Amino acid sequence: MSRREPTAAGLVSERRMMRRFTSLQRYFSSIGALGAAFVCHSLGFIVLARNLPTADIGKLAMLTAASSFGASWCELGVCEMARRRIGRDQSEYAAVLGHSLILIFGIGSVISFLLVLTSAYLLALSADFWESLRISALIIPANICFFVFLSFAEQLVTARDKLMRANCIVAGTGLARAVAAVVACYGLGVSTLAGWAPFHFLFYAIASLGSIFALWSYGAPRWVILRDEIIRGITISAWSSLFTIRQNIDLFVLSAVATPALVGNYSVARRVLSAAAIVGAGFDRIAYSRLVVAGREGVRKVADLAKTYAGYLIIPLVAASLAAFYSAWIIEYVFGAKYDDAIFMARVLCPIVLAQGLQNLAFDSLNASEQHSVRLVVSVSAASIGCLIIALLAWIDGVSGVLIGILSAEFLTAIALWGTLLWLASGDTARGLAMGKVEGGPPA
């Protein structure tokens, strides 16, 4: 009996199945890497929280918050640029690398210097000013220059379709932090912020060296400034800095209407929800390179692809939100009985996992279609209105108002970004029909 030859339709179906299997494999490996990094970072934080005084943990949190604002202006959009430009044309790698290193370590050094002096003077990290200066000088540059470089290196290798290397960078950074905390606190008896600061700098430096090794085989940088990327980078940094403020306004407002213990409960609830958000972040890492390729054909193509991705993404996001809701009871056993209020907060806020996942997809779609100015105006406006909503509802109804305000702000931003993307796509479609470039339109 002769073997039946595969038909053309069968071959096409088989290829589609293989592509879907590969995409699922990449997605789960991405989630796995982010999950491993989250667990390692959390382990490091728990070790520090158990061994350092509560006041020192608070000072470390303040240094981290200041560094986050500085980091948003240090990069000037180089992470997004790496995914967009190299995702479309890998021959631009050397120029993108050189441009990005100049900005990260040039601008980052200036910002770090200013923040080191400011933090040492304002935050009272130690009774001795010079000790405060030493602590700031070890922690802030690591949080700005090294952290942004690690993020950039991950995006760079992801854009070159080397997801395994990117996963190693992400998971390796988390592991380095956990090992540094365990060695410092349990191996060498570190019990103060001043004692931890050198280890904090060291683990970031070692992780950065590992990232340099991951990039080494791709070639040397070309030391140029890509002038057309500066304005785009400023728009991304402006949004990122406002987003940092937006992400912390809830803590500030909550501290004004609630006890410190309740604010602590809210911080724990946010950490639990950040674990659920890995589902959306893992998808974002692998989807953006395809969005930027579609961006060559205009915003309509990007919007069509984004709608397809949204259909795939909604089910995992809803599942992650439900998992956060039903597993919130674990908080009391992991963190202790004093965090029982965090259970209620996590359950109320679990829908933001869905909102943030869809936000990121629409935000990346606008970037991929080169709609940077529109994206800046819409995202900044939505974030500003979100801050006002949170503050107003907190004034009206205290803690309950803050929680409702957070939900409202997150969904408002998602709706604004998606509405803008679809509006731009409809305009692009109309122009395409007028020019005969859209299938089904009049001939040219």
Order of alpha helices (4+ residues) and beta strands (2+ residues): alpha-alpha-alpha-alpha-alpha-alpha-alpha-alpha-alpha-alpha-alpha-alpha-alpha-alpha-alpha-alpha-alpha
